[in-house]
Amino acid sequence: MNDQDILARIQALVEEEHTLRDGAGDGQAPDHARLKQVEESLDQCWDLLRQRRAKADSGENPNEAETRPVSEVEGYKQ
């Protein structure tokens, strides 16, 4: 997976998140379980993209970056 693939995945997840939050425009409550999964996947994608860019900037192979578990990514302080 390259940076463009990750960015495309992020875009798809963002669109799904917006659809879930809007309840698809029909006034229904969002599916909270799916929304949580989407948010966690977004965090993982952003983390992977940051890892890849950091490796590339330091002369390492960005393909060595790996998706970290949700428990680790969700524990980061912002």
C-alpha positions, 0 to 999 in steps of 0.5 A: 500500500502506498501513500496514495492508496492510504489517502484514498482509504482515508477519503472513503472512511471520511465520507462514510463517517459523514454519512453515518453522522448524518444518518444518511439524511433520513433522520435516523440515529447513527450506527454508533458501533460502525462509527467507532470502527470507522473512527478507529480505522481513520486513526490507524490510516493517519498513523500509518501515513505519518510512519511512512512519511517519517521513514521516507524523510529519514532515508528508510524504506516507507514500505516497512511501516506497519499498521499499529493496533487500535489499542496503541493508536487510540492511546496517543496523546494529541 
